Amino acid sequence: MSRITLRTPEETTQAVTGAPFPQRRANLAVYQAMALNPGLLNAWLPLCDHLLEAPGIDPWDREVLILRTARNCRSVYEWDKHESKGRDVGLSDAELAAVRGERPGDGWLATLLALADELHRDATVSDPTWAALRGRLTEAQALTCLMLVGQYHMLAFTLNGAGVTADRKDMP
């Protein structure tokens, strides 16, 4: 049960200043929650949008990091939103099982899981994980991965703390 009163799609759209805000996004509880504080919403949206696209990061890698962070933070909302995106970018059932922690990951998947796990647990990354990451990514790409995990960590804390676990069912 949500601890906050989500804004309506109309109120959410009105809270966004600057760039046009698509109706499909206004129907999502994450934005309806953030619209309670329009200043915060408008400050957060550019970073959110940039990291959601994660330029220079393979979409498969992006979804692995987002999903593992959702799992680590027990964010039902983010898992629900990104599991299908993960499948859309090619995550298999076995890979999703590894992301959920049901089996170990192999190769590059193991590196990405270690990155998300170490940041969650230790607020840093071990030298071996960093070396494995840098063996495949540029410094700029590695930094984007760190920020991506941090962004979804912050979002999970916000949604979990506010009790937002699903989109409103009374939305069209």
C-alpha positions in Angstrom: 0.0 0.0 0.0 1.4 3.4 -1.0 2.3 5.7 1.8 1.8 8.7 -0.4 -1.1 9.9 -2.6 0.0 9.6 -6.2 -0.8 12.5 -8.5 -3.2 11.9 -11.4 -1.7 11.7 -14.9 -3.0 15.2 -15.6 -1.4 16.6 -12.4 1.8 14.7 -13.3 1.9 16.2 -16.8 1.3 19.7 -15.3 4.2 19.3 -12.8 6.7 18.8 -15.6 8.3 21.9 -17.0 10.5 22.2 -20.0 10.4 19.3 -22.5 7.0 17.7 -23.5 6.0 14.8 -21.2 4.4 11.9 -22.9 1.0 10.7 -21.5 2.3 7.1 -21.3 4.9 8.3 -18.8 2.3 10.3 -16.8 0.4 7.1 -16.3 3.4 5.5 -14.4 3.4 5.6 -10.6 7.1 6.5 -10.4 6.4 9.9 -12.1 3.1 10.3 -10.2 5.0 9.9 -7.0 7.8 12.3 -8.0 5.2 14.9 -9.1 4.4 15.4 -5.4 7.5 17.6 -5.5 7.6 19.3 -8.9 11.0 20.9 -8.3 12.6 17.5 -7.4 10.8 15.9 -10.4 12.1 18.5 -12.8 15.6 18.3 -11.4 15.7 14.5 -11.6 14.1 13.9 -15.0 17.1 14.9 -17.1 19.4 12.5 -15.2 16.7 9.8 -15.2 16.2 10.2 -19.0 19.9 10.2 -19.7 20.5 7.1 -17.7 17.4 5.3 -18.9 18.9 5.5 -22.4 22.5 5.1 -21.1 24.2 6.2 -24.3 27.3 4.0 -25.0 26.0 1.2 -22.8 24.6 -1.9 -24.4 20.9 -2.2 -23.6 21.5 -5.8 -22.4 24.1 -4.5 -19.9 21.8 -1.6 -18.8 18.9 -3.9 -18.0 21.1 -6.4 -16.2 22.4 -3.6 -13.9 18.9 -2.1 -13.4 17.4 -5.5 -12.6 20.1 -6.6 -10.3 19.8 -3.3 -8.4 16.1 -3.7 -8.2 16.6 -7.2 -6.8 19.3 -6.0 -4.3 17.0 -3.2 -3.1 13.9 -5.4 -3.2 12.2 -2.9 -5.5 9.1 -4.7 -6.7 8.1 -1.7 -8.8 11.4 -1.4 -10.7 11.7 -5.2 -11.2 8.1 -5.2 -12.6 8.9 -2.4 -15.1 12.3 -3.7 -16.3 11.9 -7.5 -16.4 10.0 -7.2 -19.8 12.6 -4.7 -21.0 15.3 -7.2 -20.1 13.6 -9.9 -22.2 13.1 -7.4 -25.0 16.9 -6.8 -25.2 17.7 -10.5 -25.1 18.0 -11.6 -21.5 17.2 -15.3 -21.4 15.3 -17.2 -18.6 18.7 -18.5 -17.4 20.2 -15.1 -17.3 17.2 -13.6 -15.5 17.5 -16.5 -13.0 21.2 -15.4 -12.4 20.1 -11.8 -12.0 17.5 -12.9 -9.4 20.3 -14.7 -7.6 18.9 -18.1 -8.3 22.1 -19.3 -9.9 25.6 -17.9 -10.6 26.2 -15.8 -13.6 29.0 -16.5 -16.1 31.5 -14.3 -17.9 30.4 -10.7 -18.6 27.1 -11.3 -16.7 29.1 -12.2 -13.6 31.0 -9.0 -13.9 27.9 -6.9 -14.2 26.3 -8.7 -11.2 29.4 -8.2 -9.2 29.4 -4.5 -10.0 25.8 -4.0 -8.8 26.3 -6.3 -5.8 29.5 -4.6 -4.6 28.1 -1.1 -5.0 25.0 -2.2 -3.1 26.9 -3.9 -0.3 30.2 -1.8 -0.1 29.4 1.5 -1.8 32.5 0.8 -3.9 33.8 -1.6 -6.5 36.7 -4.1 -5.9 39.8 -3.8 -8.1 39.2 -7.2 -9.8 35.6 -6.1 -10.7 36.8 -2.7 -12.0 39.6 -4.4 -14.1 37.0 -6.8 -15.6 34.7 -3.9 -16.3 37.5 -1.8 -17.9 38.6 -4.8 -19.9 35.4 -4.3 -22.0 34.3 -0.7 -21.4 35.9 2.7 -21.7 36.3 4.9 -18.6 33.3 6.9 -19.6 31.2 3.8 -20.1 32.3 2.4 -16.7 31.4 5.7 -15.0 27.9 5.5 -16.7 27.5 2.0 -15.2 28.3 3.3 -11.8 25.8 6.2 -12.1 23.2 3.9 -13.5 23.4 1.6 -10.5 23.4 4.6 -8.2 20.4 6.2 -9.9 18.3 3.0 -9.6 19.5 2.5 -6.0 18.2 6.0 -5.2 15.0 5.4 -7.1 14.4 2.0 -5.3 15.0 3.7 -1.9 12.5 6.4 -2.8 9.8 4.1 -4.1 10.2 1.5 -1.4 10.2 4.2 1.3 7.1 5.7 -0.1 5.4 2.3 -0.5 5.1 2.5 -4.3 5.1 -1.0 -5.5 2.8 -0.9 -8.6 1.1 1.4 -11.0 -2.4 2.5 -10.0 -4.9 0.0 -11.2 -7.6 2.6 -11.7 -5.6 4.3 -14.5 -6.9 3.8 -18.1 
